[in-house]
Every structure is written in structure tokens, then in C-alpha cells.
Amino acid sequence: MSAADELRATLARILPPSWTALVAGDDREGLDEMIAATDPAEVSELVRMVARDGWLVPEWPCELGGRALGADETVDVRRELARWRVGTVESAIGTGWVGPAILKYASSDVAEELLPPIARNEALWCQLFSEPDAGSDLAAVRTRATRDGDVWTVTGRKIWTSRADRAGWGLAVARTDASVPKHAGLTCFLVDMRSAGVSFRPIRQMTGDAEFFEVNLGDVRIPDRYRLGEAGQGWEVVRAVLALERVAGSGAGAATPGSMVGRPIEELVSNYLPTASELEADRIARLWVESRAIAFNNRRHALHRTENLPPVANGTPYNKVMQAEHTKRLQRAFLDFGELGLLAHAPDARGAAYDVWAYLRVQPKTVAGGTSEVLRDQIAERGLGMPRGTDPSRTQSWRSFIDSSGASA
Ligand SMILES: Cc1cc2nc3c(=O)[nH]c(=O)nc-3n(C[C@H](O)[C@H](O)[C@H](O)COP(=O)(O)OP(=O)(O)OC[C@H]3O[C@@H](n4cnc5c(N)ncnc54)[C@H](O)[C@@H]3O)c2cc1C
């Protein structure tokens, strides 16, 4: 029996029959509605029962809660979880990018303490990177951390923190040394979100949901054992985390664009190709070719990673840009081919309402995890060797840069 078959049998055994029937009938809206109408605590408990056997982190070592599966089986397992809407979205930060960073940079006792709860879906994580004045220019963070003996005190304001309300832990980057250039003075910390001094407020999105938050860190005390990496190594940790976030954002976590937010390309083909005009068929074909190219690239990267081959040059930023822009084009196509479009839809038209929600929900794809403009810059400068613009903050100490620019640190 393949791993995906075993998972399917587990899911059918643990989840209610109505859940299994909606998956079997490919009823995407019905599944979303049923999950939304179920008590979140009940859904979390079901996901935890599935996660008990390591399905959420199939590639992690068994002793840390995974199943030590290879690249192909991992891809199939992730795809199956996404089809059943089990755990892939809410656990993504912990399972997809913060967990692997803990595995690489934390001491073994901290890894043994924090990774198994991620695998079991008992601890959700958030990423405390962006700030009001540090988004694309992330190394310009103003949040400060100062050390006194074995404890750090962290003070600052973070923004756009996805799932801060549900996260038990967060990974934060803070400035620990202002006497060196901005990239060199950063350190990462694992923050227990129940600590005194942590507070947050929701930010409403254009879908009407509030999935991200502004987080205040008011003199939060963090034991030194929860420093991730060395003091001053923060930028390296941040880059490793962002690279993994972009892998997930490119669909590589499931190696199929169809498992991302919104409707899959297969549905566009089956619903609209049979009756499409030549022009419409051309548009559908282009989207299909894009989706295949992305899926093949993702699979190639996944194989390189698991077989320890050198990373594909520019692979991560390139595929993240491709996936984000493709997803927006794809969800737009569902609106155009559908009956009523973005501005008008019958309130009881379940499918049309989902299309509108999905279209709005995917718009930030070209911003979250690094904007397309900034990633194109990266490809140009690092991949193609094009000249870099001058940036005095790369060579000057952060303190003197801030003093000379008149901004507040
Ligand atoms: C849905 C969503 C979820 C998010 N979740 C999180 C999270 O959980 N944790 C977290 O820390 N952050 C999160 N973010 C924040 C995200 O990482 C930032 O929004 C992103 O890095 C861009 O930063 P910014 O919003 O400050 O925009 P800015 O950096 O101010 O950019 C504004 C515009 O200027 C352009 N620009 C900026 N610099 C350059 C340049 N050098 N060259 C060319 N163009 C440039 C950008 O492309 C953009 O169009 C999330 C964002 C979104 C949309």
C-alpha cells in the first residue's frame, strides 16, 4: 500500500462520513462550508487525530514526529491532505518553514521540545518578521532585543502577522547590535505567544476575513535558550526561513498548483473548455501550460532537495513569482468564464460567491512572502549578475545610518 493510500484509509476512518462524501464528490464549496460551520475545536481535534501518525510532516525524521518519507511520497501525501482540507493551511508556518529552521538552527533539546507538538498539530506558529517600516527591506527592523544574563528583553511592533491569534509560538527577528551594518546586527528568537507583554489586534482584509494581525512586543522576556542561531546570525536564519516559505508559496509543498487557495486548473478545463470559443480555448490552454510548468519545476526542486543536489539556480524566487501570478490569472479566469463576475452575484449562488472570495483572497499572493518586484530584483542581481543599486545601510553601522537619515531607530 502506498503512503497516500494508507493516509486515505486513515482519513476515511477518522473523519465523519459526511466529510468523506464531500471529498469523494469533489464538492469544494460544500467542504469549505461544512468546515466553516463546524466548531473549530472539533475540527482541530480531528486534525490532531490524523496528525498523530506524522502525516502533517511526512518528510521529518520519525523521532521528531514525522514519517521519514522521500520526495515523491511526501508530495503525494501533501496533495491528499490538501484535497481533504486537513491541516495543510493552518499548520503551514510550523510544518513548512519555521519547523525546518528550528531543526537546522536550534539546540537538540529545544528541537525535541518544540518540533513534536508542531508535527502533532498541537502548536501552531506565526512569523514575526514584517514591521511598519520593514517589509521588503526586512533587514531594517526596529524591534530591539537586549541581553541581561540569560534573558533577552524584546521590544517592538510587528505587522501582517498571519494567525497570531491562534499561534502558541512565533519566530521573531530583532536588532541586537546597532553598531554594525543592518544585516549583521540581527538575531532570531522563538517567542512563546503567551508571554507577558505580547498583545495583538486583527487587521481586516478585503475578503472580510481577518487572518493577519498587528502584534505588540512590550518588553517581552525570552530565555536565551530560545535564541535561534547565534547572536548576529539572524539574517541567515531569516533568509533560510523565507526561502522555505517561498517554496511553499510556489505550490511545492503539494507540487500541484490545484491544492493552493481557489479553484484548480482542472476545473477550468472540464467546466469551460468543451464550450469555449477559439479565443477562450487559447486562454485556458495557456493557463494549463503554465500550471504544468510550475508543477514540473516544483517536482524538480523537491527532488534536488531530498537528494542533496545543488539547488536549481533562481528556482525558488522564480517559481514563487510564477505561482503567485498564475494563481491570480487563474482565479480571474473563473470569474470571467462564470456567469455573473466580480461585482454582481446572486447571494444564493454558492459557486459564484466562492469564486469572488477566491479571487479576492489570492490578490496578496504577489505580496506575501516577498513581492514579485523584489523577487525579480533578486533574480536579476543574484542570478543574472546585473548591477546592484547602492545602499549605504549595507556598509555603514545601523546607528550612523539611522542618524544620518534622520529616521528613528
Ligand atoms: C496575506 C499576507 C500575509 C502575510 N503574512 C505575514 C506574516 O505572517 N509574517 C510577516 O512577518 N509578514 C507577513 N506579511 C507581510 C509581507 O511579507 C510584506 O507585506 C511584504 O514583504 C512586502 O512588504 P510591505 O508590505 O512592507 O511593502 P513594501 O516593502 O513597503 O513595498 C511596497 C511596494 O514597493 C515595492 N518595492 C519595495 N522595495 C522595492 C525594491 N527594492 N525594488 C522594487 N520594488 C520595491 C514592492 O514590490 C511593493 O509593490 C504578509 C503579507 C500578506 C499580504
The ligand as an SDF file (V2000), in Angstrom:
LIG
                    3D

 53 58  0  0  0  0  0  0  0  0999 V2000
   -1.5210   37.7920    3.0400 C   0  0  0  0  0  0  0  0  0  0  0  0
   -0.2610   38.2480    3.6930 C   0  0  0  0  0  0  0  0  0  0  0  0
    0.2390   37.5390    4.7680 C   0  0  0  0  0  0  0  0  0  0  0  0
    1.4090   37.9670    5.3960 C   0  0  0  0  0  0  0  0  0  0  0  0
    1.8620   37.2660    6.4830 N   0  0  0  0  0  0  0  0  0  0  0  0
    2.9880   37.6930    7.1050 C   0  0  0  0  0  0  0  0  0  0  0  0
    3.4310   37.0230    8.2830 C   0  0  0  0  0  0  0  0  0  0  0  0
    2.8270   36.0440    8.7500 O   0  0  0  0  0  0  0  0  0  0  0  0
    4.5380   37.4740    8.9190 N   0  0  0  0  0  0  0  0  0  0  0  0
    5.2540   38.5420    8.4400 C   0  0  0  0  0  0  0  0  0  0  0  0
    6.2640   38.8830    9.0310 O   0  0  0  0  0  0  0  0  0  0  0  0
    4.8390   39.2230    7.3220 N   0  0  0  0  0  0  0  0  0  0  0  0
    3.7260   38.8160    6.6550 C   0  0  0  0  0  0  0  0  0  0  0  0
    3.2840   39.5040    5.5390 N   0  0  0  0  0  0  0  0  0  0  0  0
    3.9990   40.6970    5.1180 C   0  0  0  0  0  0  0  0  0  0  0  0
    4.7670   40.5810    3.8050 C   0  0  0  0  0  0  0  0  0  0  0  0
    5.9460   39.8200    3.9870 O   0  0  0  0  0  0  0  0  0  0  0  0
    5.0540   42.0030    3.3180 C   0  0  0  0  0  0  0  0  0  0  0  0
    3.8010   42.5840    3.0100 O   0  0  0  0  0  0  0  0  0  0  0  0
    5.9480   42.0390    2.1000 C   0  0  0  0  0  0  0  0  0  0  0  0
    7.2470   41.6110    2.4100 O   0  0  0  0  0  0  0  0  0  0  0  0
    6.0140   43.4560    1.4880 C   0  0  0  0  0  0  0  0  0  0  0  0
    6.3300   44.3920    2.4590 O   0  0  0  0  0  0  0  0  0  0  0  0
    5.4240   45.7090    2.6580 P   0  0  0  0  0  0  0  0  0  0  0  0
    4.0030   45.2840    2.7420 O   0  0  0  0  0  0  0  0  0  0  0  0
    6.0100   46.4960    3.7690 O   0  0  0  0  0  0  0  0  0  0  0  0
    5.5700   46.5060    1.2870 O   0  0  0  0  0  0  0  0  0  0  0  0
    6.7610   47.4800    0.8920 P   0  0  0  0  0  0  0  0  0  0  0  0
    8.0620   46.8230    1.1720 O   0  0  0  0  0  0  0  0  0  0  0  0
    6.5210   48.8250    1.5020 O   0  0  0  0  0  0  0  0  0  0  0  0
    6.5780   47.5760   -0.6740 O   0  0  0  0  0  0  0  0  0  0  0  0
    5.6220   48.4660   -1.2870 C   0  0  0  0  0  0  0  0  0  0  0  0
    5.7760   48.3440   -2.8100 C   0  0  0  0  0  0  0  0  0  0  0  0
    7.1190   48.7960   -3.1890 O   0  0  0  0  0  0  0  0  0  0  0  0
    7.7690   47.7700   -3.9490 C   0  0  0  0  0  0  0  0  0  0  0  0
    9.2000   47.7230   -3.5950 N   0  0  0  0  0  0  0  0  0  0  0  0
    9.7300   47.8050   -2.3490 C   0  0  0  0  0  0  0  0  0  0  0  0
   11.0840   47.6950   -2.4210 N   0  0  0  0  0  0  0  0  0  0  0  0
   11.3920   47.5370   -3.7240 C   0  0  0  0  0  0  0  0  0  0  0  0
   12.6210   47.3730   -4.4320 C   0  0  0  0  0  0  0  0  0  0  0  0
   13.8100   47.3460   -3.7950 N   0  0  0  0  0  0  0  0  0  0  0  0
   12.5730   47.2500   -5.7710 N   0  0  0  0  0  0  0  0  0  0  0  0
   11.3640   47.2720   -6.4330 C   0  0  0  0  0  0  0  0  0  0  0  0
   10.1740   47.4370   -5.8200 N   0  0  0  0  0  0  0  0  0  0  0  0
   10.1840   47.5600   -4.4820 C   0  0  0  0  0  0  0  0  0  0  0  0
    7.0960   46.4720   -3.5320 C   0  0  0  0  0  0  0  0  0  0  0  0
    7.2230   45.4850   -4.5280 O   0  0  0  0  0  0  0  0  0  0  0  0
    5.6520   46.9140   -3.3180 C   0  0  0  0  0  0  0  0  0  0  0  0
    4.9750   46.9340   -4.5630 O   0  0  0  0  0  0  0  0  0  0  0  0
    2.1160   39.1040    4.9040 C   0  0  0  0  0  0  0  0  0  0  0  0
    1.6170   39.8080    3.7980 C   0  0  0  0  0  0  0  0  0  0  0  0
    0.4420   39.3960    3.2030 C   0  0  0  0  0  0  0  0  0  0  0  0
   -0.0630   40.1940    2.0300 C   0  0  0  0  0  0  0  0  0  0  0  0
  1  2  1  0
  2  3  1  0
  2 52  2  0
  3  4  2  0
  4  5  1  0
  4 50  1  0
  5  6  2  0
  6  7  1  0
  6 13  1  0
  7  8  2  0
  7  9  1  0
  9 10  1  0
 10 11  2  0
 10 12  1  0
 12 13  2  0
 13 14  1  0
 14 15  1  0
 14 50  1  0
 15 16  1  0
 16 17  1  0
 16 18  1  0
 18 19  1  0
 18 20  1  0
 20 21  1  0
 20 22  1  0
 22 23  1  0
 23 24  1  0
 24 25  2  0
 24 26  1  0
 24 27  1  0
 27 28  1  0
 28 29  2  0
 28 30  1  0
 28 31  1  0
 31 32  1  0
 32 33  1  0
 33 34  1  0
 33 48  1  0
 34 35  1  0
 35 36  1  0
 35 46  1  0
 36 37  1  0
 36 45  1  0
 37 38  2  0
 38 39  1  0
 39 40  1  0
 39 45  2  0
 40 41  1  0
 40 42  2  0
 42 43  1  0
 43 44  2  0
 44 45  1  0
 46 47  1  0
 46 48  1  0
 48 49  1  0
 50 51  2  0
 51 52  1  0
 52 53  1  0
M  END
$$$$
